[in-house]
């Protein structure tokens, strides 16, 4: 999933990625070929799990489990 947009964190909403570290709830993910500090929507997400960016709040990039099967 690669929506149109730049590479600023605010443009990552909708992008798929992979948790690079355990998100409990914060950690790092690889999104759009770059490492980004992220926070989950409150659930624990294991490293290596597919995630999707759901929103950008200030300096926080919020992610959830990617249930799309991609």
N, CA, C and O atoms as CSV, one atom per row, in Angstrom:
chain,resi,resn,atom,element,x,y,z
A,1,UNK,N,N,0.853,-1.189,0.000
A,1,UNK,CA,C,0.000,0.000,0.000
A,1,UNK,C,C,0.883,1.231,0.000
A,1,UNK,O,O,1.583,1.491,0.979
A,2,UNK,N,N,0.863,1.988,-1.076
A,2,UNK,CA,C,1.712,3.160,-1.196
A,2,UNK,C,C,0.886,4.352,-1.677
A,2,UNK,O,O,0.895,4.670,-2.866
A,3,UNK,N,N,0.172,5.015,-0.760
A,3,UNK,CA,C,-0.606,6.182,-1.180
A,3,UNK,C,C,0.304,7.277,-1.724
A,3,UNK,O,O,1.506,7.283,-1.462
A,4,UNK,N,N,-0.276,8.199,-2.482
A,4,UNK,CA,C,0.493,9.332,-2.973
A,4,UNK,C,C,0.905,10.195,-1.801
A,4,UNK,O,O,0.166,10.305,-0.823
A,5,UNK,N,N,2.059,10.803,-1.884
A,5,UNK,CA,C,2.526,11.685,-0.819
A,5,UNK,C,C,4.025,11.649,-0.713
A,5,UNK,O,O,4.691,10.823,-1.338
A,6,UNK,N,N,4.554,12.557,0.091
A,6,UNK,CA,C,5.994,12.656,0.295
A,6,UNK,C,C,6.473,11.673,1.333
A,6,UNK,O,O,5.809,10.681,1.630
A,7,UNK,N,N,7.643,11.965,1.884
A,7,UNK,CA,C,8.226,11.052,2.851
A,7,UNK,C,C,8.202,11.605,4.265
A,7,UNK,O,O,8.748,10.974,5.170
A,8,UNK,N,N,7.587,12.761,4.487
A,8,UNK,CA,C,7.445,13.275,5.845
A,8,UNK,C,C,6.530,12.337,6.616
A,8,UNK,O,O,5.679,11.674,6.023
A,9,UNK,N,N,6.698,12.275,7.940
A,9,UNK,CA,C,5.893,11.336,8.722
A,9,UNK,C,C,4.405,11.613,8.593
A,9,UNK,O,O,3.605,10.681,8.673
A,10,UNK,N,N,4.009,12.863,8.398
A,10,UNK,CA,C,2.586,13.169,8.262
A,10,UNK,C,C,2.012,12.595,6.976
A,10,UNK,O,O,0.795,12.466,6.848
A,11,UNK,N,N,2.870,12.250,6.023
A,11,UNK,CA,C,2.414,11.689,4.755
A,11,UNK,C,C,2.388,10.171,4.773
A,11,UNK,O,O,2.088,9.550,3.754
A,12,UNK,N,N,2.698,9.559,5.916
A,12,UNK,CA,C,2.771,8.102,5.988
A,12,UNK,C,C,1.426,7.447,6.289
A,12,UNK,O,O,1.321,6.222,6.240
A,13,UNK,N,N,0.394,8.235,6.598
A,13,UNK,CA,C,-0.912,7.660,6.917
A,13,UNK,C,C,-1.383,6.805,5.745
A,13,UNK,O,O,-1.417,7.261,4.602
A,14,UNK,N,N,-1.746,5.555,6.048
A,14,UNK,CA,C,-2.191,4.625,5.024
A,14,UNK,C,C,-1.102,3.682,4.537
A,14,UNK,O,O,-1.399,2.687,3.876
A,15,UNK,N,N,0.147,3.977,4.852
A,15,UNK,CA,C,1.244,3.111,4.419
A,15,UNK,C,C,1.321,1.858,5.274
A,15,UNK,O,O,1.041,1.886,6.473
A,16,UNK,N,N,1.707,0.756,4.636
A,16,UNK,CA,C,1.990,-0.492,5.333
A,16,UNK,C,C,3.447,-0.479,5.760
A,16,UNK,O,O,4.277,0.213,5.170
A,17,UNK,N,N,3.742,-1.251,6.789
A,17,UNK,CA,C,5.115,-1.389,7.238
A,17,UNK,C,C,5.260,-2.638,8.077
A,17,UNK,O,O,4.361,-3.478,8.133
A,18,UNK,N,N,6.407,-2.750,8.728
A,18,UNK,CA,C,6.702,-3.890,9.591
A,18,UNK,C,C,7.291,-3.355,10.886
A,18,UNK,O,O,8.171,-2.495,10.865
A,19,UNK,N,N,6.807,-3.861,12.013
A,19,UNK,CA,C,7.367,-3.474,13.306
A,19,UNK,C,C,8.813,-3.950,13.366
A,19,UNK,O,O,9.079,-5.146,13.246
A,20,UNK,N,N,9.744,-3.023,13.552
A,20,UNK,CA,C,11.164,-3.373,13.626
A,20,UNK,C,C,11.545,-3.800,15.037
A,20,UNK,O,O,12.490,-4.565,15.230
A,21,UNK,N,N,10.803,-3.299,16.020
A,21,UNK,CA,C,10.986,-3.682,17.419
A,21,UNK,C,C,9.618,-4.029,17.978
A,21,UNK,O,O,8.600,-3.736,17.352
A,22,UNK,N,N,9.583,-4.652,19.152
A,22,UNK,CA,C,8.303,-4.848,19.821
A,22,UNK,C,C,7.705,-3.477,20.116
A,22,UNK,O,O,8.399,-2.582,20.599
A,23,UNK,N,N,6.422,-3.315,19.826
A,23,UNK,CA,C,5.719,-2.063,20.115
A,23,UNK,C,C,4.905,-2.288,21.373
A,23,UNK,O,O,3.898,-2.995,21.346
A,24,UNK,N,N,5.336,-1.685,22.486
A,24,UNK,CA,C,4.692,-1.949,23.773
A,24,UNK,C,C,4.395,-0.698,24.576
A,24,UNK,O,O,4.889,-0.634,25.702
A,25,UNK,N,N,3.672,0.276,24.147
A,25,UNK,CA,C,3.137,0.371,22.785
A,25,UNK,C,C,4.044,1.127,21.829
A,25,UNK,O,O,3.743,1.187,20.636
A,26,UNK,N,N,5.158,1.713,22.308
A,26,UNK,CA,C,6.009,2.466,21.384
A,26,UNK,C,C,7.217,1.642,20.960
A,26,UNK,O,O,7.603,0.682,21.627
A,27,UNK,N,N,7.798,2.035,19.844
A,27,UNK,CA,C,8.963,1.346,19.306
A,27,UNK,C,C,9.280,1.895,17.932
A,27,UNK,O,O,8.963,3.044,17.623
A,28,UNK,N,N,9.906,1.073,17.108
A,28,UNK,CA,C,10.293,1.491,15.760
A,28,UNK,C,C,9.697,0.553,14.724
A,28,UNK,O,O,9.471,-0.630,14.981
A,29,UNK,N,N,9.451,1.111,13.553
A,29,UNK,CA,C,8.935,0.322,12.439
A,29,UNK,C,C,9.649,0.748,11.165
A,29,UNK,O,O,10.182,1.855,11.079
A,30,UNK,N,N,9.654,-0.132,10.188
A,30,UNK,CA,C,10.151,0.207,8.861
A,30,UNK,C,C,8.938,0.472,7.986
A,30,UNK,O,O,8.122,-0.415,7.737
A,31,UNK,N,N,8.835,1.720,7.523
A,31,UNK,CA,C,7.700,2.155,6.709
A,31,UNK,C,C,8.262,2.916,5.516
A,31,UNK,O,O,9.075,3.825,5.682
A,32,UNK,N,N,7.832,2.548,4.320
A,32,UNK,CA,C,8.286,3.229,3.106
A,32,UNK,C,C,9.817,3.250,3.038
A,32,UNK,O,O,10.424,4.263,2.687
A,33,UNK,N,N,10.427,2.107,3.381
A,33,UNK,CA,C,11.880,1.918,3.311
A,33,UNK,C,C,12.670,2.812,4.262
A,33,UNK,O,O,13.843,3.086,4.008
A,34,UNK,N,N,12.054,3.273,5.351
A,34,UNK,CA,C,12.797,4.041,6.346
A,34,UNK,C,C,12.358,3.675,7.749
A,34,UNK,O,O,11.224,3.245,7.963
A,35,UNK,N,N,13.250,3.845,8.694
A,35,UNK,CA,C,12.974,3.532,10.098
A,35,UNK,C,C,12.256,4.726,10.720
A,35,UNK,O,O,12.713,5.863,10.602
A,36,UNK,N,N,11.121,4.463,11.388
A,36,UNK,CA,C,10.290,5.515,11.957
A,36,UNK,C,C,9.942,5.142,13.391
A,36,UNK,O,O,9.630,3.984,13.669
A,37,UNK,N,N,9.991,6.118,14.312
A,37,UNK,CA,C,9.509,5.905,15.671
A,37,UNK,C,C,7.990,5.938,15.632
A,37,UNK,O,O,7.398,6.883,15.111
A,38,UNK,N,N,7.357,4.902,16.186
A,38,UNK,CA,C,5.904,4.782,16.124
A,38,UNK,C,C,5.348,4.410,17.491
A,38,UNK,O,O,6.088,4.051,18.407
A,39,UNK,N,N,4.033,4.502,17.605
A,39,UNK,CA,C,3.319,4.041,18.792
A,39,UNK,C,C,2.093,3.276,18.316
A,39,UNK,O,O,1.419,3.697,17.376
A,40,UNK,N,N,1.806,2.150,18.966
A,40,UNK,CA,C,0.621,1.384,18.572
A,40,UNK,C,C,-0.610,2.043,19.170
A,40,UNK,O,O,-0.501,2.926,20.021
A,41,UNK,N,N,-1.764,1.617,18.728
A,41,UNK,CA,C,-3.019,2.175,19.227
A,41,UNK,C,C,-3.356,1.628,20.606
A,41,UNK,O,O,-4.505,1.714,21.039
A,42,UNK,N,N,-2.375,1.068,21.302
A,42,UNK,CA,C,-2.571,0.605,22.672
A,42,UNK,C,C,-2.315,-0.868,22.880
A,42,UNK,O,O,-2.257,-1.334,24.018
A,43,UNK,N,N,-2.162,-1.609,21.798
A,43,UNK,CA,C,-1.944,-3.050,21.922
A,43,UNK,C,C,-0.472,-3.378,21.702
A,43,UNK,O,O,0.243,-2.633,21.032
A,44,UNK,N,N,-0.023,-4.498,22.270
A,44,UNK,CA,C,1.334,-4.986,22.049
A,44,UNK,C,C,1.419,-5.559,20.644
A,44,UNK,O,O,0.564,-6.347,20.239
A,45,UNK,N,N,2.444,-5.169,19.903
A,45,UNK,CA,C,2.686,-5.697,18.560
A,45,UNK,C,C,4.120,-6.211,18.523
A,45,UNK,O,O,5.057,-5.463,18.804
A,46,UNK,N,N,4.294,-7.478,18.180
A,46,UNK,CA,C,5.616,-8.102,18.148
A,46,UNK,C,C,6.430,-7.629,16.950
A,46,UNK,O,O,5.881,-7.319,15.893
A,47,UNK,N,N,7.749,-7.579,17.134
A,47,UNK,CA,C,8.656,-7.259,16.032
A,47,UNK,C,C,8.415,-8.234,14.882
A,47,UNK,O,O,8.206,-9.426,15.105
A,48,UNK,N,N,8.445,-7.721,13.654
A,48,UNK,CA,C,8.235,-8.549,12.473
A,48,UNK,C,C,6.792,-8.618,12.014
A,48,UNK,O,O,6.494,-9.204,10.974
A,49,UNK,N,N,5.886,-8.015,12.793
A,49,UNK,CA,C,4.459,-8.041,12.469
A,49,UNK,C,C,4.118,-6.929,11.477
A,49,UNK,O,O,4.637,-5.817,11.585
A,50,UNK,N,N,3.248,-7.228,10.512
A,50,UNK,CA,C,2.788,-6.220,9.555
A,50,UNK,C,C,1.900,-5.214,10.261
A,50,UNK,O,O,1.019,-5.577,11.040
A,51,UNK,N,N,2.149,-3.931,9.974
A,51,UNK,CA,C,1.373,-2.849,10.576
A,51,UNK,C,C,0.949,-1.876,9.485
A,51,UNK,O,O,1.441,-1.934,8.358
A,52,UNK,N,N,0.028,-0.981,9.832
A,52,UNK,CA,C,-0.393,0.077,8.924
A,52,UNK,C,C,-0.489,1.370,9.732
A,52,UNK,O,O,-0.941,1.360,10.877
A,53,UNK,N,N,-0.063,2.479,9.134
A,53,UNK,CA,C,-0.139,3.777,9.800
A,53,UNK,C,C,-1.579,4.268,9.717
A,53,UNK,O,O,-2.142,4.378,8.628
A,54,UNK,N,N,-2.178,4.566,10.883
A,54,UNK,CA,C,-3.576,4.989,10.912
A,54,UNK,C,C,-3.747,6.483,11.121
A,54,UNK,O,O,-4.741,7.057,10.677
A,55,UNK,N,N,-2.792,7.126,11.792
A,55,UNK,CA,C,-2.884,8.574,11.964
A,55,UNK,C,C,-1.558,9.150,12.409
A,55,UNK,O,O,-0.638,8.434,12.806
A,56,UNK,N,N,-1.492,10.465,12.331
A,56,UNK,CA,C,-0.306,11.216,12.732
A,56,UNK,C,C,-0.787,12.268,13.715
A,56,UNK,O,O,-1.577,13.142,13.357
A,57,UNK,N,N,-0.314,12.189,14.960
A,57,UNK,CA,C,-0.728,13.126,16.012
A,57,UNK,C,C,0.494,13.887,16.497
A,57,UNK,O,O,1.302,13.342,17.248
A,58,UNK,N,N,0.639,15.126,16.084
A,58,UNK,CA,C,1.822,15.888,16.464
A,58,UNK,C,C,3.061,15.206,15.930
A,58,UNK,O,O,3.225,15.062,14.718
A,59,UNK,N,N,3.944,14.780,16.838
A,59,UNK,CA,C,5.163,14.088,16.405
A,59,UNK,C,C,5.008,12.576,16.456
A,59,UNK,O,O,5.957,11.847,16.170
A,60,UNK,N,N,3.812,12.093,16.821
A,60,UNK,CA,C,3.601,10.647,16.955
A,60,UNK,C,C,2.980,10.055,15.701
A,60,UNK,O,O,2.024,10.595,15.143
A,61,UNK,N,N,3.541,8.941,15.273
A,61,UNK,CA,C,2.990,8.167,14.158
A,61,UNK,C,C,2.304,6.960,14.789
A,61,UNK,O,O,2.959,6.120,15.405
A,62,UNK,N,N,0.978,6.875,14.634
A,62,UNK,CA,C,0.184,5.824,15.270
A,62,UNK,C,C,-0.060,4.697,14.276
A,62,UNK,O,O,-0.451,4.932,13.133
A,63,UNK,N,N,0.181,3.454,14.737
A,63,UNK,CA,C,0.019,2.285,13.874
A,63,UNK,C,C,-0.912,1.268,14.520
A,63,UNK,O,O,-1.129,1.280,15.732
A,64,UNK,N,N,-1.454,0.391,13.684
A,64,UNK,CA,C,-2.284,-0.730,14.132
A,64,UNK,C,C,-1.847,-1.972,13.371
A,64,UNK,O,O,-1.146,-1.882,12.363
A,65,UNK,N,N,-2.268,-3.128,13.862
A,65,UNK,CA,C,-2.033,-4.376,13.137
A,65,UNK,C,C,-2.638,-4.269,11.752
A,65,UNK,O,O,-3.726,-3.718,11.588
A,66,UNK,N,N,-1.940,-4.792,10.755
A,66,UNK,CA,C,-2.452,-4.800,9.388
A,66,UNK,C,C,-3.255,-6.074,9.186
A,66,UNK,O,O,-2.690,-7.157,9.027
A,67,UNK,N,N,-4.570,-5.940,9.194
A,67,UNK,CA,C,-5.460,-7.091,9.031
A,67,UNK,C,C,-5.854,-7.320,7.578
A,67,UNK,O,O,-6.711,-8.157,7.294
A,68,UNK,N,N,-5.234,-6.580,6.648
A,68,UNK,CA,C,-5.644,-6.677,5.246
A,68,UNK,C,C,-5.160,-7.948,4.572
A,68,UNK,O,O,-5.628,-8.298,3.488
A,69,UNK,N,N,-4.219,-8.644,5.213
A,69,UNK,CA,C,-3.710,-9.873,4.624
A,69,UNK,C,C,-2.651,-9.652,3.577
A,69,UNK,O,O,-2.267,-10.589,2.877
A,70,UNK,N,N,-2.159,-8.400,3.451
A,70,UNK,CA,C,-1.132,-8.120,2.438
A,70,UNK,C,C,0.253,-8.329,2.988
A,70,UNK,O,O,1.236,-8.139,2.272
